[in-house]
Amino acid sequence: MAIIPALGIGYGETKIIETYDLFKAIVEEMEFSSNFKDGYWIELIADAILESAEKG
């Protein structure tokens, strides 16, 4: 695959990198990020942003 300068990587490449990181974490018995705890904190932040926008 040719890489075109200044275009970055696409969705497919991103998923390949995420899959590699997941498998590597499993093999090395390390915690994978993002995990449930990360998602929980992100959702709390998203809720706070929404509440702030609603209250102005």
SEPAPA-129643 format. One record per residue: x, y, z of N, C-alpha, C in turn; residue number from 0; chain; residue in three letters. Coordinates in nm, 4 decimals. Layout:
N
     n.east    n.north       n.up    ca.east   ca.north      ca.up     c.east    c.north       c.up   num   cadena   residuo
          X          Y          Z          X          Y          Z          X          Y          Z   NUM        A       ALA
...
***
This chain:
56
     n.east    n.north       n.up    ca.east   ca.north      ca.up     c.east    c.north       c.up   num   cadena   residuo
     0.0845    -0.1166     0.0000     0.0000     0.0000     0.0000     0.0893     0.1233     0.0000     0        A       MET
     0.0558     0.2180    -0.0847     0.1305     0.3425    -0.0910     0.0767     0.4398     0.0127     1        A       ALA
     0.1652     0.5115     0.0764     0.1255     0.6146     0.1719     0.1406     0.7490     0.1032     2        A       ILE
     0.0344     0.8263     0.1026     0.0355     0.9564     0.0384     0.0685     1.0613     0.1439     3        A       ILE
     0.1722     1.1418     0.1220     0.2108     1.2434     0.2206     0.0963     1.3397     0.2514     4        A       PRO
     0.0877     1.3800     0.3775    -0.0071     1.4806     0.4274    -0.1506     1.4305     0.4384     5        A       ALA
    -0.1778     1.3060     0.4081    -0.3147     1.2556     0.4195    -0.3364     1.1730     0.5453     6        A       LEU
    -0.2323     1.1428     0.6182    -0.2495     1.0649     0.7404    -0.2894     0.9221     0.7102     7        A       GLY
    -0.3526     0.8602     0.8088    -0.3972     0.7222     0.7904    -0.5489     0.7187     0.7913     8        A       ILE
    -0.6043     0.6165     0.7345    -0.7490     0.6038     0.7238    -0.8079     0.5155     0.8312     9        A       GLY
    -0.9386     0.4937     0.8185    -1.0134     0.4133     0.9143    -0.9587     0.2710     0.9217    10        A       TYR
    -0.9345     0.2105     0.8047    -0.8856     0.0719     0.8019    -0.7529     0.0560     0.8729    11        A       GLY
    -0.6617     0.1490     0.8471    -0.5310     0.1433     0.9121    -0.5433     0.1625     1.0631    12        A       GLU
    -0.6332     0.2507     1.1028    -0.6556     0.2733     1.2456    -0.7032     0.1458     1.3132    13        A       THR
    -0.7960     0.0737     1.2496    -0.8475    -0.0512     1.3070    -0.7390    -0.1584     1.3141    14        A       LYS
    -0.6518    -0.1621     1.2148    -0.5409    -0.2580     1.2172    -0.4484    -0.2287     1.3350    15        A       ILE
    -0.4176    -0.1015     1.3567    -0.3309    -0.0622     1.4686    -0.3975    -0.0968     1.6017    16        A       ILE
    -0.5275    -0.0686     1.6150    -0.5993    -0.1012     1.7387    -0.6001    -0.2517     1.7643    17        A       GLU
    -0.6206    -0.3303     1.6599    -0.6216    -0.4761     1.6737    -0.4844    -0.5270     1.7163    18        A       THR
    -0.3793    -0.4735     1.6555    -0.2434    -0.5112     1.6941    -0.2200    -0.4815     1.8427    19        A       TYR
    -0.2585    -0.3606     1.8857    -0.2391    -0.3225     2.0260    -0.3167    -0.4143     2.1202    20        A       ASP
    -0.4389    -0.4524     2.0810    -0.5196    -0.5432     2.1630    -0.4516    -0.6794     2.1751    21        A       LEU
    -0.4119    -0.7378     2.0629    -0.3477    -0.8696     2.0662    -0.2162    -0.8656     2.1426    22        A       PHE
    -0.1392    -0.7586     2.1247    -0.0120    -0.7445     2.1961    -0.0363    -0.7390     2.3474    23        A       LYS
    -0.1383    -0.6648     2.3893    -0.1703    -0.6560     2.5321    -0.2118    -0.7923     2.5871    24        A       ALA
    -0.2875    -0.8684     2.5080    -0.3301    -1.0023     2.5521    -0.2087    -1.0931     2.5673    25        A       ILE
    -0.1225    -1.0957     2.4660    -0.0044    -1.1833     2.4685     0.0890    -1.1466     2.5833    26        A       VAL
     0.1064    -1.0163     2.6057     0.1979    -0.9710     2.7111     0.1298    -0.9597     2.8471    27        A       GLU
     0.0018    -1.0007     2.8532    -0.0772    -0.9983     2.9758    -0.0759    -0.8601     3.0409    28        A       GLU
    -0.0978    -0.7579     2.9575    -0.1045    -0.6204     3.0048    -0.2470    -0.5691     2.9861    29        A       MET
    -0.2808    -0.4651     3.0608    -0.4133    -0.4061     3.0466    -0.4209    -0.3285     2.9161    30        A       GLU
    -0.5310    -0.3478     2.8446    -0.5510    -0.2790     2.7175    -0.6177    -0.1450     2.7417    31        A       PHE
    -0.5752    -0.0456     2.6686    -0.6378     0.0851     2.6772    -0.6943     0.1147     2.5396    32        A       SER
    -0.8063     0.1522     2.5286    -0.9053     0.2004     2.6219    -0.9821     0.0824     2.6824    33        A       SER
    -1.0137     0.0974     2.8080    -1.0860    -0.0076     2.8765    -1.2169     0.0500     2.9304    34        A       ASN
    -1.2901    -0.0286     3.0071    -1.4190     0.0156     3.0587    -1.4043     0.1391     3.1461    35        A       PHE
    -1.3001     0.1416     3.2287    -1.2777     0.2561     3.3175    -1.2558     0.3836     3.2361    36        A       LYS
    -1.1763     0.3751     3.1288    -1.1550     0.4910     3.0419    -1.2864     0.5382     2.9814    37        A       ASP
    -1.3659     0.4441     2.9335    -1.4953     0.4776     2.8744    -1.5885     0.5431     2.9743    38        A       GLY
    -1.5853     0.4955     3.0972    -1.6693     0.5530     3.2021    -1.6343     0.6996     3.2257    39        A       TYR
    -1.5044     0.7282     3.2380    -1.4618     0.8661     3.2621    -1.4934     0.9562     3.1426    40        A       TRP
    -1.4757     0.9040     3.0235    -1.5090     0.9818     2.9036    -1.6589     1.0133     2.9005    41        A       ILE
    -1.7411     0.9176     2.9381    -1.8855     0.9414     2.9404    -1.9231     1.0450     3.0461    42        A       GLU
    -1.8573     1.0435     3.1623    -1.8834     1.1466     3.2629    -1.8487     1.2859     3.2088    43        A       LEU
    -1.7391     1.2950     3.1381    -1.6997     1.4225     3.0784    -1.8012     1.4657     2.9737    44        A       ILE
    -1.8440     1.3726     2.8883    -1.9433     1.4052     2.7855    -2.0738     1.4527     2.8497    45        A       ALA
    -2.1160     1.3878     2.9568    -2.2378     1.4293     3.0280    -2.2217     1.5700     3.0856    46        A       ASP
    -2.1056     1.6003     3.1405    -2.0808     1.7340     3.1965    -2.0824     1.8400     3.0865    47        A       ALA
    -2.0264     1.8080     2.9705    -2.0277     1.9021     2.8581    -2.1710     1.9280     2.8132    48        A       ILE
    -2.2501     1.8232     2.8012    -2.3894     1.8375     2.7604    -2.4675     1.9216     2.8615    49        A       LEU
    -2.4507     1.8920     2.9888    -2.5190     1.9686     3.0933    -2.4782     2.1162     3.0896    50        A       GLU
    -2.3503     2.1414     3.0708    -2.3012     2.2788     3.0633    -2.3618     2.3527     2.9440    51        A       SER
    -2.3705     2.2844     2.8304    -2.4273     2.3468     2.7108    -2.5761     2.3769     2.7305    52        A       ALA
    -2.6458     2.2856     2.7975    -2.7892     2.3070     2.8216    -2.8144     2.4239     2.9178    53        A       GLU
    -2.7239     2.4426     3.0125    -2.7400     2.5495     3.1107    -2.6809     2.6815     3.0630    54        A       LYS
    -2.6024     2.6750     2.9548    -2.5440     2.7970     2.8988    -2.4292     2.8483     2.9827    55        A       GLY
***
